Amino acid sequence: MLLPADGSGDASAIRWPGWRLGRMPFRTASEVLLPLALVTVVSFAPFIGYDPGHAGGRAVLIALAGLTLLAAVTRRARSFRLGLALSSTIAAFALPWEVSWWPLPGALGVLVYVLSCLIGRSAADPAIHFRLGKLTRTDGLIILSIAAVSAGFLYLFRAMMPPHQFLGDQLVIQIPASLMLLAGILFATANAAVEELLFRGAIMHHLRYAFGVWPAVALQAVAFGLLHLHGYPYGPIGVALATVYGLLLGAVRVRSNGLLAPWVAHVVADSVIFIFILQAASGSS
């Protein structure tokens, strides 16, 4: 059970394991607006820049840092932790390109988030647990369906859209052929883990606390989609596809009460993406 970290409320309505869909307890303006503002600011990064070494990325980082400081001053522990995670993620893009390609910045954000939960936990404010959840036969069928549909749409996207070069292409072509399978497995599992922990984990958790379950599912999906503007799939169509995919993964996360089910579905999609990146890199080398 996760009790309120900031402000008062009806603890019975916000149990973490059950993701209860009953009435929402009263929330103050800061409890609602701070997490929304943090997610909104980070969603602007694809449009104005990630790298704090440039004006756009610097503006995003300053805005996130300011909101995080405001959360600390107003003692909004939940928003403070989310702010630390998102600020750390953006700050990591200032590192040399060899260590600033995704998902490494996101992994740093998740690490900072987990550490902030562990350091700041107390009897009245326990740390958030990333639950694996349950996997029933129905959940397995849902995962297979989402994986198959997402793989199909990714294939159609690749066939219809012009070739697109990514920073990862430079790294892929340097991997020895004997290690390519291992690299693909590591990429798919690690990228899926980071994005699930960040979006269906930390971000969705804090938005759920502020707005309720299904608004949180929708909001994290929009952020997930926007942050794919320069990812894969890319562009406006990629944003739309990633948003719908984020909605599906969010719903699976609610149904299964954990991150294992959406992670498995995500691994399949990322495996397909790695194959496409490999083909694009091989064609350009």
N, C-alpha and C positions, 0 to 999 in steps of 0.2 A: 504494500500500500504506500502511496506517495502522498504525503500531506502537503498543504499549501506552503510554498516557500516564501511567498511575499503577500502580505495582506491576509485578511480573514476570509473564510468561506466555508461551505458545507463540504467537509472532507469526504462524506459518503458518496458524493456525486462526482469525485475525481479520482477514483481508484485507478491506479495504473494497470494492474492485470486485467480488469474487466472492460476497460474503455466504455463505461456505462453511457448509454444514450439518453439518460433521463435529463431532468431540468439542470440548467447551468446555475451555479452559485453566483452571487453578485460579484462583479469585478470593478475595480476602480479604473479611471481613465488611463493611468499609467500602466496598469497591468495588461490592458488591451492594446494600447497604442505603441508601447515600447517594442514588444516582439514584432508587431506588424511593421513598424518603422525599420527595424533591423533587417528584416527579410526584404522589404521594399528597396532599401538602399543597396544591398548586395545584388539584387536583381538588375540594378542599373549598370553593373560592372561590364556586361557584354557590350553595352552601347557606348560607354565613355572610356573604358579601359580597366584592366586588372592590375597592371604593373604600377606600384606606388612610385616608381622612378619617373613616371610621366604624370602630367597634370590630371588626367581623368582618374587613373588608379589612385593617385594621391588624394583626390577629393573623396572617393569612395572610402578609403581607409580613414581619413579624418572624420567623415560623417559617422562611420561605425564606431570609431574610438570615442567620439563625443557622446553618442547614444549609450555606449557601454559605461562611460563615466557617469552619465546621468542616472543610469540604473544603479550604479554603486552608491551614489549620493542619496538617492531616494530609497535605498535598501530593497531593491527589487532583485532578489538573488537569482531568480530564474532568468530574467532578461540579461542580467550581468553575465551569467555563464554562456548564454547564447551569443551575446556580444563578443565575449572573449574568443569563442570558437570562430565566428565569422571574421572578426578582425585578424586573427592569426592566419586564417585561410588566405585573405587578400594580401597580408604582409608577406607571405611566403612567395608570392609572385615576383618579389623584388630580388630573389636569389638568382644566381646564374642559371641560364636556361637548362643546363644539364640536370638540375635538381628542382626546377620550378614547373615542369610539365605535369599536367594532371594525370593521376590523382594525388601526387605528393603534397600539394598545398592543402587539399581537402583532408589528407591523412593527418597533417599537422594540426588542422583545426579540430578534428575529432579527438586527437591526443590531448590538446589543451582543454577541450570540453570535459573529457573524462577526468583529467587531473583536477580541474576546478570542482567537479562534483565530489571527488574523493576528499580533497582538502577541506572543502567547505561543509561537509556533511555533519549533521547533528541529529539528536533524537527527534527534534521537531522539524528537521529539514534534511531527510535522508537523501543520499545520492541517487540519481536516476539509474535504473538497471535496464540495459538493453536486453530485452527478453528475446529468446529464440521463438517462443510460441509453439503452437501445435500444428501437426501436419496430418490431416485426415485424408481418406481416399478422395473425397470431394475436393479438398485443397490441392491434392496432387493433379487431379484432372484440370482444375482451374489454372494451375501453374503451366501444365503442358499446353493448354489452349493459348494462354498469353504468350508463352515462348514461341509457339508456332506462328501465331498471328504477327508478333513483332518481327520475327525473322523474315516473314513474307513481305512485310511493309519495308523493312530495311533493304531487301533485295530489289523491290520495285523502286525505292528511292535512289538506289545506286544506279539502276538502269536508266532512270529518267533524268537525273541531275548530272551536270558536267563534273569532270574530275576535280577534286579539291585536295590540295596539299596541306598536311598538318605538320606541326612541330615533331610529332611522334614518328613521322616518316623517316626523319634523319636518324633516329635511334634504331628503328626496325631494320634498316638496311645494314646496320653494323652488327646485328646479331648473327652468330654462326648458324648455319643451317641445322646443325645437330642440336642446337638449343632452342630452335624456333617453337617447337611444341610446348616446351616448358615455359617459354616467354609468353605464349598465348594463354596458357593456363593461369600464370601469375597475373597477367594483365586483367583477364576476365574476372577472376575471383577477387583481386585486390580492388579494382575500380568499382565493382558492384558492392563490395563491402563498405568502402568509403562513402559512396553516394547513398547507400541505404542507411548507414549510421547517421549521416548528416541530414538527409532530407526526410526519410520516413522515421528516423530516430529523433535527433535533437530538434530540428525545425518543426516537424509535425507535432512533437510532444508539447512544445511551448505554445504553438498556435492553438492546439486543442485545449490547453488550459485557459487560453484567453477567449476563444470563440466557440468551442465545442468540436465534436468529432468531425462531422462532414464539412463544415467550413474550413477546418484545418486541412483535410484531405485536398480540398479544392485549391487552397492558397499555396500549399507546398508544391502542388502539381504545376501551378502557374510559374512559381519561382524555378522549379526544375526545368520547365520548358524554356523559359527565357535564358537561362544559363547555358542552354545548348545552341544558342545563336551561332557561335563559332566552334561548336563541338561536332559530334556526329550522332544523328543527322543534323545538318547545318542549315542556316538561312531561315526565312519565315516558315517554310514548310517543315523544316526540322523542328522549329519551336512548337508548331502545332502538334506534330507527331509525338514529341517528347512530353508535351503537356498531357495529352491523352494517355500516354504510357505512365506518366506519374500518377494520374488519377487511378488507373488500374492497379498499380503497385500499392498506392495508398489504401485502396479498398481491400486488397489482399492482406495488407498489414493489419487492418482493423479486424477482418474476418478471422485470421489465424492468430491474432493477439501476439504477434511477434514479428521479428525481422527475417527469420529463416526463409519463409515462403517467398516474399518479394525478392530476397537475395538470390534464391535459386533461379527464379524467372529472369532476373537481371543478368546473371552469369551467362545464360544462353544468348541473350541479345548482345552482350559485350564480346562473346566468342565470335559471333557473326561479324561484328564491327572490326575485330582484330584481323579476321581473314580479309576483309575489304581493304583495311589499311595496308596489310602485307602485299596485296595485289597492286595497290596504287603505288607503293614504294618500289616494288619490283619493276613496274612499268616505267617509272621515272628514273631508275638508276642506269 
